[in-house]
Amino acid sequence: MLNQSGDVDRLLHALADPTRRRIVEQLGRGPATVSELAAPLPMSLPAVLQHLQVLTASRIVATDKVGRVRTCRLEPDRLGVVADWIAARRQTWERRLNRLGEILAQDDSPATGTRESET
């Protein structure tokens, strides 16, 4: 569990930055070279490379280098780790809220008379 927690932390950290999310969205359309990824961004190539380092360290993005050209591609299965973590939190809260709804419905039932007699 601790290893998975660290993995989720790295992924969420990588996705926390809007520039990195933009890169991920661009790679969602298909592989791209570093130059292609950098072209629409209002920053230097070294700054884009730093963002790519964070994305590759979290294994959201994989890169291949042929000669002087580095091509990046999205590893969509990695996003599933975050999706699973979010789904588990959602399931926990849905159970809690359903239980709260059941308790509140019991308090409002005519058999107990507590709510109706107070009004």
HELIX and SHEET records of a PDB file:
HELIX    1   1 LEU A    2  LEU A   15  1                                  14    
HELIX    2   2 PRO A   18  LEU A   27  1                                  10    
HELIX    3   3 VAL A   34  ALA A   38  1                                   5    
HELIX    4   4 LEU A   45  ALA A   57  1                                  13    
HELIX    5   5 PRO A   76  ASP A  107  1                                  32    
HELIX    6   6 THR A  114  GLU A  118  1                                   5    
SHEET    1   A 3 ALA A  32  THR A  33  0                                        
SHEET    2   A 3 VAL A  69  LEU A  74 -1                                        
SHEET    3   A 3 VAL A  61  VAL A  66 -1                                        
END                                                                             
